[in-house]
Amino acid sequence: MPAPFALLLPLLASCTMTTTAGPIHYTVRFPDPRTHYVDVAARVPTDGQAVVELMMPVWTPGSYMVREYSRNVEGLRARDPDGKALPVVKTRKNRWSIETGGAAEIAVDYRVYGRELTVRSNHVEADFALLNGAPTFLTRLGALKRPHRVTIELPPHWKQVWTGLATDAPFEYVAPDYDTLVDCPILCGNPTVHEFEVDGKKHYLINEGEGGVWDGPRSARDAAAIVRAQRVFWGGLPYEKYLFLNLLTETGGGLEHANSTVLMTSRWATRTATKYHAWLNLVSHEFFHVWNVKRLRPVELGPFDYENEVFTKTLWVAEGFTEYYGRLMVRRAGLCSRDEYLAGDYLPGQDKPVTDMETLQTTPGRLVQPLESASYDAWIKYYRPDENTPNTAVSYYIKGAVVAWLLDARIREATQGAKSLDDVMRLAFERFSGETGYTSADIRALAAEVAGEDLADWFHQALETTEELEYKPALDWFGLRFKTKNNEKAPKAWLGLVTKTEAGRLVVDKVKRGTPGYEAGLNAGDEILALGDFRVRPDQWTARMEQYKPGEKVSVLVARRDRLTRLEATFGAESKESWALEVRPDATAEQKARLGAWLGE
């Protein structure tokens, strides 16, 4: 096993240590990780100020929602170098004011509770700890550009620390500024580590929780293939070393960082083709962020305001284009077949692959919320979904990915295959990466420049309106079509409900606008008891629906807050359109060649 390491983020503009100010120095301890607490002792230079104010972020970059991390801080107290207690006053939900008494440096101690198993929060337990910077480290207002040091003291049974921070001694880490500290998650424990090289640069797949189940060597080989494919795409690797912090915790999610990523999945995923492909897509998506977001970013996303929402209209590029290329790079790396790629991805709770087009076209909110608005409202909509979200909102991931595909095809057709969206991304990186950043207008102009034609109307429709997207030009260029459900003799009866099993009950989870269930007045939270006069249990729902035909009327007995109610519904016809892609039987040799060029075949 290689020795744990950390490294500096060389391409971030804030990473040059030009300041002579003393660092804020944290010591991190885990007195009893079973209790889910981490203790933090900070030494904070005062720079001669009579009062210093400390701040904890309310959100973390890459996850656009106010998280209120300070809610997990306990017992904050301050002392001068002689041990004398200093007055501490909480001035805002995430700020503390401390009278320094003229001390050159003060000591600040506090505890942080961490039992939220997500990629953007802290989780501490007996076997390991995942610490993210924003929910862990207080910092001094006005001191974001000074160095921040971290010393980690491990429990006796933990041996490893993995982080993207630079190290100058065992378990001693340094960030040139607070942005870097926040951008480098820390994993402590005894994970299984797989090392590989691409272009002579070290990469580490760090698996917490393999348990003799996860196939580590295979996953490392495939992660390496993804790295190689994306290196070819971009023309190089903009870091010295890279960490895949892969937590096998039966949860899900991913979050990008400049020289690392945190991933969460099931330890059983390598044993199921569908779940493993979903993990590969996640790896590819987060790794594509090395360039798109961490170095090529919307102009609003830097420097960070950690205390307030930061609004941008271009998450359709930052996340939507990354969603598009994430899956495409898995195909170009040779890790899925053409048919598997065209069929779509397996999403949580789905028993069949689903394309981005299907997800989009079955979301009524696409006719309500424009794509740029979805990006701007991410703080109040995307990360705060409810039962009505499908009716009122659209995902900038999903529609952004579909727009990326349509734009890719548009550029290829306009240039007769000479250029593509690939060229737009590389040119954007050349012009707008680093401190510059880009606007929506920049990306639109760049795409038009590469395509050699005016795309203003096309972008206006795709980004600023709720008009339906036009798929035919892209389908015709690649010789593709949407599959139909030809194996069914007649369309199935359909109410359009999304149901779930809850405590052994069949419960309506979502009711999409424009469906028979919506028109019948069914509500999210209704427990379905019977169709007609016959009881229906959760495991019977799908089979029972097959006993009806479109156009038939049915009385639906539901329990709504324990009151029995009968609702009259008329079955509609389930769409025969699957929205999965397939090659047209009459595709020409030229179309097949275009398809192969797109998929990297």
Secondary structure, DSSP 8 states (H G I E B T S, - for coil): ---------TTSGGG-----S--EEEEEE-S-GGGTEEEEEEEEE-TT-SEEEEE--SSBTTB-S---GGGGEEEEEEE-TT--EE-EEEEETTEEEEE-TT-SEEEEEEEEE-B--STTS-EE-SS-EEE-STTT--EETT-TTS-EEEEEE--TT--EEEESSEEEETTEEEESSHHHHHT--EEEE--EEEEEEETTEEEEEEEET-TTTS-HHHHHHHHHHHHHHHHHHHTS--SSEEEEEEEESS--EEEE-SSEEEEEE-TTGGGSHHHHHHHHHHHHHHHHTTTBTTTB-BTTSSS--TTS----S-HIIIIIIHHHHHHHHHHHTTSS-HHHHHH-B--TT-SS-B-HHHHHHT-GGGGTS-HHHHHHTTTTTTTS--TTHHHH---HHHHHHHHHHHHHHHHHHHTTTS--HHHHHHHHHHHHTTTT-B-HHHHHHHHHHHHTS--HHHHIIIII-------HHHHHHHTEEEEE-TT-SS--EE--EEEEEETTEEEEEEE-TTSHHHHHT--TT-EEEEETTEE--GGGHHHHHTT--TT-EEEEEEEETTEEEEEEEE-EE--SEEEEEEE-TT--HHHHHHHHHHHT-
